[in-house]
Amino acid sequence: MRTVLLATILCLTTAAGLAWAAHHELPRHASPDGAEVYIISPKDGATVTSPVTVLFGLRGMGVAPAGIDMPGTGHHHLVVDGELPDLNAPFPTSDKNIHFGKGQTETTIDLPPGKHTLQLIMGDMNHVPHQPAVTSKKITITVK
């Protein structure tokens, strides 16, 4: 009974925290001057086969896993076939919004044949975009 009560309290506390975060802005960490994120590969306009390996590039700041509070660092998030999310809130998770909170600098994704867009955005320790946001150019690729 005690375990069930503790589990219920934990679930309710977590749900309350998520509901609060959804309606309140979290502070945004400053991005270093001149920081830029970019997609090394594939190149804009490339025709590729699936699965697609995406290599991330970063200049002017460092990579640190989510949860690590280190000035001038962040971790990558990839937007696939979508628009950048709200810059004042944690980056959402979905099949179109992919987190790399362990500090990864590349990924391989399965994409169906056709045109697709890819764009990177850096997030701070809380998955919130920096101020100003560090985003890549949105590229378009075609999967055979």
Secondary structure, DSSP 4 states (H G I P E B T S, - for coil): -HHHHHHHHHHHHHHHHHHHHHHSPPPPPBPPTT-EEEEEESPTT-EE-SSEEEEEEEESSEE--TT---TTEEEEEEEESS----TTSPPP-SSSEEE-TT---EEEE---SEEEEEEEEEE-TTSPBPBS--BPPPEEEEE-
